[in-house]
Amino acid sequence: MLTIRPAADRGHADHGWLQSWHSFSFADYHDPAHMGWGNLRVINEDFIAPRAGFPMHGHRDMEIVTYLLSGRLAHQDSMGHAVSIAPGEVQRMSAGRGVMHSEFSASDDTTHLLQIWIQPNVRGIAPEYEQRAFADAEKRGRLCAIATPNGADGSLRMHADARLYAGWFDGPETTTLALDPARKAYVHLVRGALRVNGRALQGGDAALLHGESRLSLDAGQDAEVLVFDLAP
């Protein structure tokens, strides 16, 4: 089964300094039909005004991945990190038994990012932080593992039964990924156009897969895509 979720169907929050599109129920946006997919709980596409952001706040028992698309993000947390995140870099934070953090746009232009929450398979652990740059060449015409349970192939290490891949596809570039039909998969097209198992997606669209044994990506037009292999 493959279901398309158009970008326009997502929830939207306008906070002035923040424009956010929610793939799943979040904050004031509640849709019982979209509470998550497998152990994927949140994908928020955020546009943060220059020098604005989220003041210090807390999380517990969640794997949080930030995928930066443009601008620059300043991160501080209760673990002692004070870092900057640039486009092409990915941040993984395990909230564990509790962490406080803030995120502010450190750019004179709008900062554009995806914030992703995945439910962990362990609870109450010490919080952790990890950050890595993934070059476009690593993602060109293929699915590059950027977060996995064991940190395979240089990916970030999540405490979750999930694998997250990123790829760029254009023209004749194509790839396939074997899926376990008992699990779930989720495809989020960040930008461009792409065909997923023969179905056309545009930027912001998503494909939800269950009971499928194969994922096929082709017919890309400057497409940047994230693919999630998820616990059911």
C-alpha positions as CSV (number, residue, x, y, z in Angstrom):
1,M,0.0,0.0,0.0
2,L,1.3,3.5,-0.9
3,T,-0.6,6.6,0.1
4,I,0.3,10.1,-1.0
5,R,0.0,13.0,1.5
6,P,0.0,16.3,-0.5
7,A,2.0,19.1,1.0
8,A,-1.1,21.3,1.1
9,D,-2.8,18.9,3.5
10,R,-0.2,19.5,6.2
11,G,-1.0,21.6,9.2
12,H,0.3,25.1,9.2
13,A,1.3,27.5,12.1
14,D,2.0,31.2,11.5
15,H,3.8,32.7,14.5
16,G,5.1,35.7,12.5
17,W,8.8,34.9,13.1
18,L,8.1,31.2,12.4
19,Q,6.2,29.6,9.5
20,S,5.9,25.9,10.2
21,W,4.2,23.1,8.2
22,H,3.4,20.0,10.3
23,S,3.3,16.5,8.6
24,F,1.8,15.1,11.8
25,S,-0.3,16.4,14.7
26,F,1.8,18.9,16.6
27,A,1.0,21.7,19.1
28,D,-2.3,23.4,18.1
29,Y,-2.6,21.2,14.9
30,H,-4.5,18.0,15.7
31,D,-5.6,15.5,13.1
32,P,-6.4,12.0,14.5
33,A,-5.7,10.5,11.1
34,H,-2.1,11.9,11.2
35,M,-0.6,11.2,14.6
36,G,2.6,9.7,13.2
37,W,3.7,6.8,11.0
38,G,5.2,3.8,12.7
39,N,7.7,5.3,15.2
40,L,8.0,8.6,13.3
41,R,6.2,11.2,15.3
42,V,7.1,14.6,13.9
43,I,8.3,16.2,10.7
44,N,8.1,20.0,10.9
45,E,9.2,22.1,8.0
46,D,10.3,25.4,9.7
47,F,11.1,28.8,8.2
48,I,12.7,30.9,11.0
49,A,13.1,34.7,10.6
50,P,16.6,36.1,10.9
51,R,17.9,36.1,14.5
52,A,14.6,34.7,15.8
53,G,14.1,31.2,17.3
54,F,13.1,28.9,20.1
55,P,14.2,29.9,23.6
56,M,15.5,27.3,26.1
57,H,12.9,24.5,26.5
58,G,13.0,20.8,27.5
59,H,12.4,17.4,26.0
60,R,12.5,13.8,27.3
61,D,12.7,10.4,25.7
62,M,12.7,11.4,22.0
63,E,15.3,11.1,19.2
64,I,15.4,14.6,17.6
65,V,17.0,15.1,14.1
66,T,17.5,18.5,12.6
67,Y,18.2,18.6,8.8
68,L,19.3,22.1,7.8
69,L,18.4,23.3,4.3
70,S,19.4,27.0,4.2
71,G,20.6,29.8,6.6
72,R,22.4,28.9,9.8
73,L,21.1,27.6,13.2
74,A,22.7,28.4,16.6
75,H,22.2,25.6,19.1
76,Q,22.8,25.6,22.8
77,D,21.9,22.9,25.3
78,S,22.2,21.8,28.9
79,M,24.9,19.3,27.9
80,G,27.3,22.3,27.3
81,H,27.1,22.5,23.5
82,A,27.1,25.9,21.8
83,V,27.4,25.2,18.1
84,S,26.4,26.4,14.7
85,I,24.7,24.2,12.1
86,A,25.1,24.9,8.4
87,P,23.3,23.7,5.3
88,G,24.2,20.1,4.6
89,E,24.8,19.4,8.3
90,V,22.5,17.1,10.3
91,Q,22.1,17.2,14.1
92,R,21.0,14.3,16.3
93,M,20.0,14.8,19.9
94,S,18.8,12.1,22.2
95,A,16.7,13.8,24.8
96,G,16.9,10.7,27.1
97,R,16.0,11.5,30.7
98,G,15.8,15.2,30.0
99,V,17.6,17.9,28.1
100,M,17.1,21.7,27.7
101,H,18.1,23.4,24.5
102,S,17.5,26.5,22.3
103,E,17.6,27.0,18.6
104,F,17.9,30.4,16.9
105,S,18.5,31.5,13.3
106,A,22.1,32.8,13.1
107,S,21.6,34.2,9.6
108,D,20.6,37.5,8.1
109,D,18.3,35.4,5.9
110,T,15.4,33.0,6.7
111,T,16.7,29.7,8.1
112,H,14.9,26.7,6.6
113,L,15.1,23.3,8.3
114,L,13.3,20.1,9.0
115,Q,12.9,19.0,12.6
116,I,12.2,15.3,13.0
117,W,11.2,13.4,16.1
118,I,11.4,9.6,16.3
119,Q,10.3,7.6,19.3
120,P,13.2,5.8,20.9
121,N,13.5,2.1,21.7
122,V,15.2,2.9,25.1
123,R,14.0,5.4,27.7
124,G,15.7,7.3,30.5
125,I,19.2,7.2,29.0
126,A,21.7,10.1,29.4
127,P,21.1,12.8,26.8
128,E,23.5,12.8,23.8
129,Y,24.4,15.2,21.0
130,E,25.9,14.5,17.6
131,Q,26.4,16.5,14.4
132,R,27.9,15.7,11.0
133,A,28.1,17.3,7.5
134,F,27.0,15.1,4.6
135,A,28.3,16.4,1.3
136,D,26.0,16.6,-1.7
137,A,28.3,14.1,-3.5
138,E,27.4,11.5,-0.8
139,K,23.7,11.8,-1.7
140,R,23.9,12.3,-5.5
141,G,21.9,9.6,-7.3
142,R,21.7,7.4,-4.2
143,L,20.3,7.1,-0.7
144,C,22.9,8.0,1.8
145,A,22.3,6.7,5.4
146,I,22.4,9.8,7.7
147,A,20.9,8.2,10.9
148,T,20.8,4.6,11.9
149,P,20.6,2.5,15.1
150,N,24.3,1.5,14.9
151,G,25.9,4.5,13.2
152,A,26.7,2.4,10.1
153,D,28.7,3.9,7.2
154,G,29.4,7.1,9.1
155,S,25.7,7.9,9.9
156,L,24.5,9.5,13.1
157,R,23.6,6.9,15.8
158,M,20.0,7.0,17.0
159,H,18.5,5.1,19.9
160,A,15.5,4.1,17.7
161,D,14.4,1.2,15.4
162,A,14.6,3.4,12.3
163,R,16.9,4.3,9.5
164,L,16.9,7.7,7.8
165,Y,18.4,8.2,4.3
166,A,18.9,11.4,2.2
167,G,19.3,11.6,-1.6
168,W,19.5,13.9,-4.6
169,F,18.0,12.8,-7.9
170,D,17.8,14.5,-11.3
171,G,17.3,13.3,-14.8
172,P,18.3,9.7,-15.3
173,E,19.4,9.1,-11.7
174,T,17.4,6.3,-10.1
175,T,17.7,4.0,-7.1
176,T,15.9,1.2,-5.3
177,L,15.7,0.2,-1.6
178,A,14.6,-3.2,-0.4
179,L,11.8,-2.9,2.3
180,D,10.5,-5.4,4.8
181,P,6.7,-5.5,4.2
182,A,6.1,-6.0,7.9
183,R,7.7,-2.5,8.6
184,K,6.6,0.9,7.4
185,A,8.4,3.4,5.2
186,Y,7.9,7.2,4.7
187,V,9.2,9.3,1.9
188,H,9.3,13.1,2.3
189,L,10.2,15.1,-0.8
190,V,12.1,18.1,0.5
191,R,12.1,19.9,-2.9
192,G,11.9,19.4,-6.6
193,A,9.9,16.6,-8.2
194,L,10.3,12.8,-8.0
195,R,8.5,9.6,-8.8
196,V,8.1,7.1,-5.9
197,N,7.0,3.6,-7.0
198,G,5.6,5.1,-10.1
199,R,3.7,7.9,-8.3
200,A,4.6,11.5,-8.8
201,L,5.5,13.8,-5.9
202,Q,6.2,17.5,-5.7
203,G,8.1,19.4,-3.1
204,G,6.6,19.0,0.4
205,D,4.6,15.9,-0.6
206,A,5.0,12.6,1.2
207,A,4.5,8.9,0.4
208,L,3.4,6.5,3.2
209,L,4.2,2.9,2.5
210,H,3.2,-0.3,4.3
211,G,3.3,-3.9,3.1
212,E,5.7,-3.0,0.3
213,S,8.9,-4.9,-0.4
214,R,10.6,-2.4,-2.6
215,L,11.0,1.4,-2.9
216,S,11.9,2.8,-6.3
217,L,12.9,6.5,-6.9
218,D,13.2,7.9,-10.4
219,A,12.2,10.8,-12.8
220,G,13.8,13.3,-10.4
221,Q,13.8,17.0,-11.2
222,D,16.3,18.6,-8.9
223,A,14.8,16.4,-6.1
224,E,16.1,16.3,-2.6
225,V,14.4,13.5,-0.6
226,L,14.4,11.9,2.8
227,V,13.4,8.2,3.2
228,F,12.6,6.6,6.6
229,D,12.6,2.8,7.3
230,L,10.4,2.5,10.4
231,A,9.3,0.1,13.0
232,P,5.6,-0.7,12.5
